[in-house]
């Protein structure tokens, strides 16, 4: 297993992750080779083949809970996803804000971001091709670490890009992982 490519850039932050120039370029490099992609937390970006956002005021194709979105695609026979853009709300506060924007009650259980990410990652698995790539993003992804899909799901890290935003801003960790073909068989 080869080590991931790691690089660092400096750029201004933006709440719209993919509008940050180096991050948008990172995504576009992988989208170029993709035939079928999903974005469970797309907001107004329609870059992926299938897009979803809980907020119906966004431009996403679907407006479902991210786990339900993945299960809906599976029920419709989508099983050829070769790229996932995984850019969820990073913190319990951001999850709560997403819910309140659409008038949905938010419980302590809802703000458990690790549980949310696990449910969505598990629901994505039946959609993925044997060599699918998952791009994960976060202000220090997934609760301030670079866990991503993880070795437990047989993914290996291809690339890590750290985007430093200066001052008191946390870095954004951009992680590209590929599913191990032999594990998917």
Backbone as ProteinMPNN parsed JSONL, in Angstrom:
{"seq_chain_A": "XXXXXXXXXXXXXXXXXXXXXXXXXXXXXXXXXXXXXXXXXXXXXXXXXXXXXXXXXXXXXXXXXXXXXXXXXXXXXXXXXXXXXXXXXXXXXXXXXXXXXXXXXXXXXXXXXXXXXXXXXXXXXXXXXXXXXXXXXXXXXXXXXXXXXXXXXXXXXXXXXXXXXXXXXXXXXXXXXXXXXXXXX", "coords_chain_A": {"N_chain_A": [[0.848, -1.168, 0.0], [0.684, 2.121, -0.963], [1.84, 5.313, 0.246], [-0.23, 8.166, 1.0], [-0.414, 11.109, -1.083], [0.532, 14.169, 0.175], [-0.253, 17.519, 0.582], [-0.11, 21.094, 1.089], [-1.897, 24.153, 1.225], [-2.489, 27.717, 1.179], [-5.316, 29.639, 1.717], [-8.165, 31.811, 1.591], [-10.977, 31.323, 3.772], [-14.312, 29.965, 3.142], [-17.779, 29.612, 3.573], [-19.018, 28.058, 1.709], [-17.691, 25.374, 0.76], [-16.636, 24.277, -1.726], [-16.296, 26.512, -3.237], [-13.96, 27.613, -2.5], [-10.999, 28.21, -4.011], [-8.616, 26.325, -4.324], [-9.791, 24.025, -3.236], [-12.08, 23.607, -4.803], [-10.755, 23.084, -7.221], [-9.465, 20.702, -6.523], [-11.691, 18.98, -6.227], [-12.734, 19.099, -8.862], [-10.669, 17.879, -10.336], [-11.007, 15.171, -9.697], [-13.667, 14.784, -10.452], [-13.501, 14.961, -13.211], [-12.794, 12.435, -14.171], [-14.92, 10.896, -13.47], [-17.865, 8.912, -13.888], [-20.328, 8.555, -12.669], [-21.561, 10.242, -9.968], [-22.148, 11.223, -6.518], [-23.517, 13.607, -4.21], [-24.281, 13.976, -1.084], [-24.698, 16.196, 0.568], [-25.117, 18.672, -0.834], [-25.895, 21.396, -0.997], [-26.001, 24.269, -2.927], [-24.49, 23.378, -5.058], [-24.302, 21.762, -8.084], [-22.588, 19.847, -9.07], [-22.184, 17.081, -8.917], [-23.502, 13.948, -10.25], [-25.854, 13.061, -8.988], [-27.515, 14.966, -6.662], [-28.08, 16.172, -3.329], [-29.707, 17.861, -0.669], [-30.771, 18.672, 2.541], [-32.208, 21.012, 2.858], [-34.904, 22.449, 1.248], [-34.756, 24.839, -0.111], [-32.449, 24.943, -1.495], [-30.499, 24.283, -4.507], [-30.247, 21.596, -4.98], [-30.961, 18.329, -6.334], [-32.443, 16.4, -4.872], [-34.154, 16.52, -1.676], [-33.666, 15.322, 0.94], [-33.025, 13.583, 4.052], [-29.613, 12.761, 4.427], [-28.871, 10.029, 4.698], [-31.259, 8.771, 3.967], [-31.405, 9.686, 1.336], [-29.26, 8.251, 0.124], [-30.237, 5.638, 0.457], [-32.562, 5.839, -1.062], [-31.512, 6.197, -3.642], [-30.266, 3.696, -3.913], [-32.526, 2.02, -3.86], [-33.598, 2.74, -6.265], [-31.933, 1.509, -8.0], [-29.399, 2.527, -8.423], [-26.153, 1.785, -8.589], [-23.652, 2.279, -9.435], [-21.855, 4.221, -8.612], [-18.989, 6.036, -8.806], [-17.708, 8.084, -7.595], [-17.829, 10.024, -4.674], [-18.837, 13.002, -3.146], [-18.287, 14.184, -0.122], [-19.268, 16.289, 2.071], [-20.263, 17.125, 4.788], [-22.218, 18.932, 7.355], [-19.99, 20.26, 9.706], [-19.962, 20.374, 12.499], [-21.765, 19.919, 15.639], [-23.174, 22.324, 16.109], [-23.427, 23.365, 13.488], [-24.989, 21.376, 12.321], [-27.326, 21.666, 13.819], [-28.027, 24.264, 12.983], [-28.57, 23.78, 10.257], [-30.875, 22.183, 10.481], [-32.614, 23.989, 11.783], [-32.921, 25.934, 9.818], [-34.741, 24.844, 8.105], [-36.925, 24.573, 9.636], [-37.05, 22.331, 11.25], [-37.146, 20.311, 14.13], [-34.405, 19.81, 16.337], [-32.663, 17.409, 17.958], [-30.528, 16.268, 20.669], [-29.558, 13.818, 19.844], [-29.661, 14.107, 17.059], [-27.563, 15.862, 16.617], [-25.28, 14.426, 16.917], [-22.608, 14.146, 15.303], [-20.722, 12.144, 14.552], [-22.224, 9.783, 14.6], [-24.138, 10.4, 12.639], [-22.472, 10.645, 10.343], [-21.481, 8.031, 10.178], [-23.853, 6.556, 9.669], [-24.575, 7.61, 7.155], [-22.278, 7.022, 5.619], [-22.379, 4.196, 5.744], [-24.793, 3.762, 4.38], [-24.065, 4.61, 1.867], [-22.365, 2.656, 0.86], [-23.561, 0.371, -0.659], [-23.988, 1.63, -3.082], [-21.607, 2.048, -4.344], [-18.989, 1.549, -6.761], [-16.504, -1.061, -7.272], [-13.953, 0.223, -7.206], [-14.401, 2.768, -6.255], [-14.092, 6.274, -5.461], [-13.918, 8.384, -2.665], [-14.349, 11.65, -1.7], [-13.662, 13.569, 1.018], [-14.451, 16.246, 3.211], [-13.688, 18.859, 5.531], [-13.545, 21.192, 8.247], [-11.027, 20.37, 9.525], [-11.652, 17.51, 9.02], [-14.526, 15.497, 9.79], [-15.065, 15.953, 12.596], [-12.677, 17.084, 13.383], [-10.488, 15.483, 12.518], [-8.849, 13.123, 10.287], [-10.282, 10.842, 9.48], [-12.155, 9.891, 7.467], [-13.519, 7.498, 5.161], [-12.247, 5.217, 6.033], [-10.154, 2.411, 7.022], [-11.56, 0.228, 7.927], [-13.688, -0.035, 6.234], [-12.36, -0.784, 4.075], [-10.887, 1.193, 2.568], [-8.336, 3.129, 1.078], [-6.079, 5.8, 1.587], [-5.553, 8.246, -0.859], [-4.861, 10.903, -1.328], [-4.155, 13.84, 0.529], [-5.069, 17.059, 1.234], [-4.238, 19.916, 2.882], [-5.782, 22.821, 3.72], [-4.842, 25.776, 4.74], [-6.222, 28.475, 6.484], [-5.43, 30.663, 7.83], [-4.99, 32.989, 10.612], [-7.313, 32.555, 13.259], [-8.754, 30.553, 12.119], [-9.69, 27.166, 11.557], [-7.876, 24.641, 9.731], [-8.949, 23.345, 6.559], [-9.421, 20.033, 5.864], [-8.885, 18.077, 3.122], [-9.683, 15.084, 1.78], [-8.911, 12.33, -0.192], [-9.964, 9.144, -0.924], [-9.727, 5.712, -1.906], [-11.668, 2.917, -2.671], [-10.75, -0.379, -1.893], [-10.298, -2.59, -4.414], [-10.222, -5.437, -4.288], [-11.437, -5.915, -1.811], [-14.038, -5.184, -2.256], [-15.032, -7.102, -3.886]], "CA_chain_A": [[0.0, 0.0, 0.0], [1.499, 3.332, -1.05], [1.457, 6.403, 1.147], [-0.976, 9.214, 0.296], [0.226, 12.37, -1.418], [0.084, 15.182, 1.126], [0.205, 18.863, 0.274], [-0.726, 22.155, 1.875], [-2.057, 25.427, 0.538], [-3.069, 28.785, 1.976], [-6.422, 30.263, 1.008], [-9.211, 32.372, 2.444], [-12.083, 30.387, 3.986], [-15.633, 30.297, 2.621], [-18.739, 28.617, 4.07], [-19.281, 27.186, 0.562], [-16.393, 24.712, 0.672], [-16.12, 24.076, -3.079], [-15.987, 27.816, -3.819], [-12.566, 27.902, -2.163], [-10.363, 27.839, -5.277], [-7.875, 25.055, -4.359], [-10.686, 22.907, -2.927], [-12.846, 23.396, -6.03], [-9.857, 22.437, -8.187], [-9.287, 19.338, -6.014], [-12.907, 18.254, -6.594], [-12.842, 19.02, -10.318], [-9.705, 16.877, -10.826], [-11.607, 13.841, -9.555], [-14.911, 14.749, -11.238], [-13.137, 14.801, -14.617], [-12.735, 11.003, -14.508], [-16.088, 10.213, -12.908], [-19.034, 8.674, -14.741], [-21.519, 8.694, -11.835], [-21.138, 10.753, -8.667], [-23.204, 11.69, -5.618], [-23.178, 14.593, -3.192], [-25.401, 13.936, -0.13], [-24.832, 17.477, 1.28], [-24.687, 19.511, -1.955], [-26.318, 22.791, -0.971], [-26.34, 24.761, -4.264], [-23.568, 22.869, -6.068], [-24.872, 20.675, -8.893], [-21.451, 19.244, -9.748], [-22.317, 15.617, -8.95], [-24.6, 13.398, -11.05], [-27.018, 13.049, -8.097], [-27.254, 15.892, -5.561], [-29.069, 16.183, -2.254], [-29.529, 18.723, 0.49], [-31.952, 18.659, 3.389], [-32.923, 22.279, 2.712], [-35.585, 22.536, -0.055], [-34.46, 26.116, -0.759], [-31.207, 24.815, -2.26], [-30.643, 23.832, -5.887], [-30.025, 20.153, -5.068], [-31.999, 17.53, -7.0], [-33.238, 15.783, -3.811], [-34.164, 17.253, -0.41], [-33.891, 14.257, 1.909], [-31.958, 13.262, 4.979], [-28.538, 12.193, 3.609], [-28.967, 8.565, 4.736], [-32.433, 8.435, 3.157], [-30.999, 9.949, -0.051], [-28.482, 7.093, -0.343], [-31.137, 4.479, 0.39], [-33.459, 6.084, -2.195], [-30.76, 5.883, -4.861], [-30.098, 2.235, -3.962], [-33.83, 1.445, -4.232], [-33.799, 3.046, -7.694], [-30.982, 0.728, -8.78], [-28.115, 3.195, -8.632], [-25.08, 1.003, -7.955], [-22.473, 2.522, -10.248], [-21.244, 5.467, -8.162], [-17.535, 5.923, -8.746], [-17.175, 9.224, -6.853], [-18.706, 10.641, -3.672], [-18.403, 14.26, -2.547], [-18.821, 14.062, 1.234], [-18.99, 17.557, 2.744], [-21.384, 17.326, 5.721], [-22.004, 19.958, 8.387], [-18.82, 19.79, 10.459], [-20.076, 20.408, 13.953], [-23.143, 19.872, 16.138], [-23.794, 23.634, 15.896], [-23.803, 23.49, 12.082], [-26.106, 20.457, 12.096], [-28.489, 22.337, 14.414], [-28.382, 25.378, 12.101], [-29.193, 23.209, 9.052], [-32.229, 21.775, 10.847], [-33.455, 25.145, 12.088], [-33.191, 26.644, 8.565], [-35.912, 24.258, 7.441], [-37.994, 24.473, 10.619], [-37.07, 20.985, 11.813], [-36.633, 20.179, 15.491], [-33.085, 19.188, 16.389], [-32.4, 16.838, 19.279], [-29.129, 15.944, 20.949], [-29.231, 12.671, 18.984], [-29.441, 14.624, 15.705], [-26.295, 16.591, 16.521], [-24.155, 13.515, 17.091], [-22.097, 14.088, 13.947], [-20.071, 10.864, 14.266], [-23.289, 8.82, 14.291], [-24.68, 10.798, 11.333], [-21.512, 10.295, 9.285], [-21.442, 6.572, 10.059], [-25.085, 6.11, 8.993], [-24.52, 7.995, 5.744], [-21.221, 6.203, 4.975], [-22.893, 2.827, 5.596], [-25.826, 3.774, 3.338], [-23.397, 4.829, 0.574], [-21.588, 1.488, 0.421], [-24.163, -0.41, -1.746], [-24.009, 2.416, -4.313], [-20.254, 2.252, -4.847], [-18.269, 0.596, -7.606], [-15.383, -1.653, -6.529], [-12.799, 1.117, -7.064], [-14.944, 4.114, -6.05], [-13.314, 7.26, -4.713], [-14.705, 9.264, -1.805], [-13.681, 12.887, -1.301], [-14.227, 14.033, 2.285], [-14.019, 17.606, 3.517], [-14.094, 19.398, 6.817], [-12.608, 22.0, 9.003], [-10.456, 19.218, 10.199], [-12.736, 16.599, 8.649], [-15.176, 14.538, 10.666], [-14.817, 16.197, 14.009], [-11.298, 17.486, 13.573], [-9.515, 14.43, 12.221], [-8.871, 12.715, 8.871], [-10.776, 9.467, 9.445], [-12.741, 9.556, 6.164], [-14.242, 6.223, 5.097], [-11.501, 4.363, 6.937], [-9.674, 1.083, 6.642], [-12.593, -0.75, 8.265], [-14.512, -0.19, 5.03], [-11.382, -1.129, 3.031], [-10.497, 2.338, 1.759], [-6.971, 3.595, 1.28], [-5.928, 7.216, 1.302], [-4.805, 8.592, -2.06], [-4.374, 12.279, -1.282], [-4.606, 14.712, 1.607], [-4.714, 18.456, 1.019], [-4.547, 20.768, 4.022], [-5.97, 24.218, 3.326], [-4.677, 26.691, 5.853], [-7.013, 29.678, 6.27], [-4.829, 31.755, 8.587], [-5.625, 33.49, 11.831], [-7.896, 31.574, 14.174], [-9.55, 29.579, 11.363], [-9.169, 25.809, 11.432], [-7.598, 24.179, 8.376], [-9.877, 22.401, 5.936], [-8.743, 18.821, 5.41], [-9.503, 17.482, 1.937], [-9.189, 13.715, 1.778], [-9.351, 11.454, -1.286], [-9.74, 7.728, -0.596], [-10.24, 4.785, -2.906], [-12.101, 1.601, -2.188], [-9.867, -1.462, -2.326], [-11.047, -3.414, -5.366], [-10.352, -6.822, -3.817], [-12.363, -5.956, -0.678], [-15.399, -4.992, -2.761], [-15.444, -8.29, -4.654]], "C_chain_A": [[0.899, 1.239, 0.0], [0.962, 4.406, -0.111], [0.712, 7.473, 0.353], [-0.078, 10.409, -0.027], [-0.342, 13.404, -0.452], [0.636, 16.536, 0.685], [-0.629, 19.88, 1.032], [-0.815, 23.414, 1.031], [-2.567, 26.455, 1.537], [-4.141, 29.434, 1.134], [-7.413, 30.83, 2.0], [-10.337, 31.355, 2.611], [-13.368, 30.885, 3.325], [-16.581, 29.236, 3.132], [-19.153, 27.655, 2.961], [-17.953, 26.528, 0.18], [-15.833, 24.666, -0.746], [-15.867, 25.383, -3.817], [-14.583, 28.281, -3.457], [-11.733, 27.343, -3.316], [-9.576, 26.517, -5.234], [-8.754, 23.835, -4.056], [-11.552, 22.588, -4.137], [-12.016, 22.697, -7.094], [-9.6, 20.977, -7.81], [-10.479, 18.477, -6.448], [-12.98, 18.055, -8.106], [-11.862, 18.005, -10.917], [-10.293, 15.471, -10.768], [-12.894, 13.717, -10.36], [-14.639, 14.5, -12.72], [-13.182, 13.336, -15.049], [-13.957, 10.217, -14.043], [-17.201, 10.069, -13.942], [-20.341, 8.879, -13.968], [-21.083, 9.093, -10.424], [-22.351, 11.169, -7.835], [-22.631, 12.718, -4.65], [-24.36, 14.674, -2.227], [-25.665, 15.246, 0.604], [-24.485, 18.619, 0.318], [-24.944, 21.007, -1.802], [-26.638, 23.234, -2.406], [-25.384, 24.297, -5.359], [-24.215, 21.687, -6.781], [-23.769, 19.959, -9.665], [-21.603, 17.736, -9.898], [-23.503, 15.208, -9.831], [-25.906, 13.441, -10.263], [-26.687, 13.924, -6.89], [-28.416, 15.903, -4.572], [-28.704, 17.252, -1.233], [-30.842, 18.742, 1.252], [-32.828, 19.893, 3.172], [-33.574, 22.38, 1.328], [-35.347, 23.866, -0.778], [-33.152, 26.066, -1.558], [-31.507, 24.285, -3.661], [-30.439, 22.329, -6.062], [-31.228, 19.462, -5.713], [-32.971, 16.922, -5.982], [-33.138, 16.642, -2.551], [-34.55, 16.288, 0.709], [-32.793, 14.277, 2.956], [-30.894, 12.528, 4.166], [-28.568, 10.661, 3.576], [-30.125, 8.096, 3.852], [-32.145, 8.641, 1.666], [-30.241, 8.749, -0.62], [-29.357, 5.854, -0.497], [-32.124, 4.621, -0.774], [-32.759, 5.758, -3.508], [-30.573, 4.373, -5.01], [-31.398, 1.565, -4.401], [-34.138, 1.683, -5.708], [-32.769, 2.361, -8.584], [-29.67, 1.417, -9.092], [-27.058, 2.403, -7.863], [-23.771, 1.164, -8.716], [-21.751, 3.816, -9.882], [-19.739, 5.26, -8.018], [-16.886, 7.09, -8.006], [-18.239, 9.777, -5.912], [-18.048, 11.933, -3.207], [-19.069, 14.311, -1.176], [-18.404, 15.284, 2.043], [-20.143, 17.889, 3.69], [-21.173, 18.541, 6.613], [-20.951, 19.428, 9.354], [-19.03, 19.641, 11.946], [-21.538, 20.269, 14.375], [-23.873, 21.204, 15.937], [-24.258, 23.779, 14.449], [-24.964, 22.556, 11.735], [-27.394, 21.104, 12.616], [-28.959, 23.492, 13.535], [-29.072, 24.877, 10.825], [-30.638, 22.817, 9.337], [-33.127, 22.979, 11.062], [-33.791, 25.939, 10.825], [-34.434, 26.106, 7.862], [-37.059, 24.028, 8.429], [-38.12, 23.1, 11.25], [-36.485, 21.004, 13.218], [-35.303, 19.429, 15.451], [-32.817, 18.709, 17.807], [-30.903, 16.622, 19.467], [-28.678, 14.781, 20.066], [-28.912, 13.131, 17.556], [-28.076, 15.272, 15.55], [-25.074, 15.71, 16.78], [-23.535, 13.261, 15.713], [-21.403, 12.775, 13.612], [-21.107, 9.802, 13.894], [-23.908, 9.119, 12.929], [-23.747, 10.35, 10.213], [-21.443, 8.789, 9.086], [-22.667, 6.063, 9.305], [-25.031, 6.425, 7.496], [-23.452, 7.182, 5.013], [-21.712, 4.776, 4.751], [-23.93, 2.754, 4.471], [-25.229, 3.993, 1.947], [-22.798, 3.55, 0.007], [-22.246, 0.678, -0.703], [-24.181, 0.32, -3.095], [-22.677, 2.395, -5.052], [-19.726, 1.138, -5.736], [-17.096, 0.04, -6.809], [-14.177, -0.734, -6.325], [-13.235, 2.567, -6.848], [-14.003, 4.979, -5.216], [-14.284, 8.117, -3.914], [-13.829, 10.455, -1.442], [-14.391, 13.406, -0.064], [-13.622, 15.377, 2.641], [-14.464, 17.994, 4.91], [-13.075, 20.344, 7.366], [-12.022, 21.034, 9.991], [-11.531, 18.13, 10.195], [-13.225, 15.704, 9.771], [-14.832, 14.752, 12.126], [-13.352, 16.425, 14.278], [-10.315, 16.323, 13.52], [-9.641, 14.059, 10.747], [-9.302, 11.259, 8.714], [-11.3, 9.077, 8.068], [-13.542, 8.262, 6.232], [-13.566, 5.175, 5.964], [-11.14, 2.997, 6.405], [-10.703, 0.005, 6.941], [-13.553, -1.005, 7.111], [-13.625, -0.48, 3.816], [-11.136, 0.007, 2.045], [-9.054, 2.694, 2.077], [-6.882, 5.06, 0.869], [-5.053, 7.422, 0.071], [-4.118, 9.947, -1.899], [-4.979, 13.006, -0.093], [-4.127, 16.124, 1.269], [-5.175, 19.243, 2.239], [-4.649, 22.198, 3.506], [-5.924, 25.078, 4.571], [-5.443, 27.971, 5.523], [-6.51, 30.862, 7.103], [-5.607, 32.126, 9.832], [-6.117, 32.382, 12.733], [-8.76, 30.545, 13.461], [-8.882, 28.209, 11.385], [-8.846, 25.529, 9.974], [-8.786, 23.377, 7.859], [-9.048, 21.231, 5.457], [-9.553, 18.252, 4.251], [-8.873, 16.101, 1.772], [-9.77, 12.946, 0.595], [-8.971, 10.03, -0.913], [-10.338, 6.867, -1.697], [-10.555, 3.442, -2.255], [-11.146, 0.544, -2.741], [-10.676, -2.447, -3.169], [-11.268, -4.822, -4.84], [-11.326, -6.951, -2.652], [-13.809, -5.852, -1.145], [-15.928, -6.234, -3.471], [-16.109, -9.341, -3.81]], "O_chain_A": [[1.769, 1.383, 0.86], [-0.209, 4.401, 0.269], [0.985, 7.67, -0.831], [0.896, 10.677, 0.676], [-1.557, 13.501, -0.282], [1.834, 16.682, 0.445], [-1.704, 19.573, 1.547], [0.071, 23.706, 0.227], [-3.026, 26.097, 2.621], [-3.911, 29.749, -0.034], [-7.486, 30.367, 3.139], [-10.624, 30.6, 1.682], [-13.497, 32.063, 2.994], [-16.229, 28.056, 3.129], [-19.595, 26.543, 3.249], [-17.191, 27.066, -0.624], [-14.662, 24.987, -0.949], [-15.289, 25.376, -4.904], [-14.074, 29.236, -4.042], [-11.756, 26.139, -3.571], [-9.852, 25.644, -6.057], [-8.494, 22.742, -4.559], [-11.741, 21.417, -4.467], [-12.516, 21.816, -7.793], [-9.528, 20.113, -8.684], [-10.297, 17.379, -6.974], [-13.259, 16.95, -8.573], [-12.19, 17.341, -11.9], [-10.098, 14.674, -11.685], [-13.183, 12.647, -10.896], [-15.461, 13.893, -13.407], [-13.57, 13.036, -16.177], [-14.011, 8.999, -14.211], [-17.447, 10.962, -14.752], [-21.34, 9.322, -14.536], [-20.33, 8.371, -9.77], [-23.43, 11.431, -8.367], [-21.446, 12.705, -4.318], [-25.34, 15.364, -2.511], [-26.728, 15.412, 1.203], [-23.634, 19.45, 0.637], [-24.256, 21.809, -2.433], [-27.486, 22.613, -3.047], [-25.468, 24.783, -6.487], [-24.628, 20.721, -6.139], [-23.99, 19.513, -10.791], [-21.188, 17.173, -10.911], [-24.387, 16.015, -10.118], [-26.946, 13.814, -10.805], [-25.714, 13.673, -6.18], [-29.57, 15.674, -4.934], [-27.528, 17.505, -0.974], [-31.911, 18.822, 0.647], [-34.051, 19.819, 3.291], [-32.861, 22.395, 0.325], [-35.706, 23.998, -1.948], [-32.792, 27.038, -2.222], [-32.634, 23.888, -3.957], [-30.456, 21.838, -7.19], [-32.356, 19.949, -5.644], [-34.182, 16.926, -6.202], [-32.178, 17.392, -2.371], [-35.602, 16.416, 1.334], [-31.755, 14.911, 2.769], [-31.243, 11.737, 3.29], [-28.316, 10.062, 2.53], [-29.986, 7.143, 3.085], [-32.595, 7.855, 0.832], [-30.544, 8.284, -1.719], [-29.228, 5.112, -1.471], [-32.482, 3.625, -1.404], [-33.34, 5.119, -4.385], [-30.707, 3.835, -6.109], [-31.377, 0.646, -5.22], [-34.864, 0.904, -6.326], [-32.734, 2.604, -9.79], [-28.906, 0.945, -9.934], [-27.074, 2.363, -6.633], [-22.892, 0.304, -8.654], [-21.111, 4.437, -10.731], [-19.276, 4.436, -7.229], [-15.671, 7.103, -7.805], [-19.392, 9.972, -6.297], [-16.854, 11.961, -2.91], [-20.287, 14.466, -1.084], [-17.322, 15.312, 2.629], [-20.911, 18.818, 3.436], [-20.086, 19.118, 6.635], [-21.017, 18.273, 9.774], [-18.339, 18.853, 12.591], [-22.443, 20.477, 13.566], [-25.064, 21.212, 15.627], [-25.363, 24.262, 14.202], [-25.829, 22.917, 10.936], [-28.422, 21.09, 11.938], [-30.163, 23.682, 13.359], [-30.043, 25.478, 10.367], [-31.526, 23.086, 8.529], [-34.264, 23.005, 10.59], [-34.852, 26.562, 10.765], [-35.096, 26.826, 7.115], [-38.046, 23.37, 8.099], [-39.191, 22.74, 11.738], [-35.457, 21.634, 13.465], [-35.107, 18.53, 14.634], [-32.752, 19.508, 18.741], [-30.118, 16.779, 18.532], [-27.542, 14.764, 19.594], [-27.998, 12.604, 16.922], [-27.492, 15.237, 14.466], [-23.953, 16.213, 16.853], [-23.883, 12.293, 15.036], [-21.49, 12.327, 12.469], [-20.887, 9.013, 12.976], [-24.174, 8.203, 12.151], [-24.193, 9.74, 9.241], [-21.356, 8.317, 7.953], [-22.54, 5.234, 8.404], [-25.404, 5.591, 6.67], [-23.694, 6.703, 3.905], [-21.487, 4.206, 3.683], [-23.942, 1.796, 3.698], [-25.834, 3.598, 0.95], [-22.735, 3.386, -1.211], [-21.544, 0.314, -1.647], [-24.369, -0.311, -4.135], [-22.621, 2.688, -6.247], [-19.975, -0.045, -5.502], [-16.727, 0.604, -5.779], [-13.445, -0.905, -5.35], [-12.514, 3.492, -7.222], [-13.235, 4.487, -4.39], [-15.333, 8.524, -4.414], [-12.716, 10.295, -0.942], [-15.596, 13.657, -0.097], [-12.438, 15.623, 2.407], [-15.485, 17.52, 5.408], [-11.898, 20.308, 7.006], [-12.469, 20.91, 11.131], [-12.205, 17.87, 11.191], [-12.445, 15.22, 10.591], [-14.364, 13.839, 12.807], [-12.839, 15.994, 15.31], [-9.429, 16.198, 14.366], [-10.465, 14.634, 10.036], [-8.74, 10.529, 7.897], [-10.923, 8.027, 7.549], [-14.17, 7.968, 7.248], [-14.237, 4.336, 6.565], [-11.746, 2.497, 5.457], [-10.718, -1.031, 6.276], [-14.16, -2.073, 7.027], [-14.084, -0.428, 2.675], [-11.172, -0.197, 0.831], [-8.612, 2.571, 3.22], [-7.535, 5.493, -0.08], [-3.965, 6.858, -0.037], [-2.959, 10.123, -2.276], [-6.148, 12.819, 0.247], [-2.938, 16.353, 1.047], [-6.356, 19.236, 2.586], [-3.7, 22.719, 2.92], [-6.869, 25.099, 5.36], [-5.33, 28.495, 4.414], [-7.105, 31.939, 7.076], [-6.716, 31.649, 10.072], [-5.424, 31.387, 12.947], [-9.43, 29.745, 14.113], [-7.663, 28.1, 11.25], [-9.461, 26.106, 9.078], [-9.54, 22.8, 8.643], [-8.076, 21.414, 4.724], [-10.747, 17.982, 4.382], [-7.655, 15.982, 1.641], [-10.986, 12.918, 0.407], [-7.811, 9.739, -0.622], [-11.322, 7.241, -2.335], [-9.812, 2.927, -1.42], [-10.783, 0.577, -3.917], [-11.625, -3.061, -2.681], [-12.376, -5.351, -4.933], [-11.977, -7.986, -2.509], [-14.709, -6.379, -0.492], [-17.138, -6.393, -3.635], [-16.504, -10.387, -4.324]]}, "name": "protein", "num_of_chains": 1, "seq": "XXXXXXXXXXXXXXXXXXXXXXXXXXXXXXXXXXXXXXXXXXXXXXXXXXXXXXXXXXXXXXXXXXXXXXXXXXXXXXXXXXXXXXXXXXXXXXXXXXXXXXXXXXXXXXXXXXXXXXXXXXXXXXXXXXXXXXXXXXXXXXXXXXXXXXXXXXXXXXXXXXXXXXXXXXXXXXXXXXXXXXXXX"}
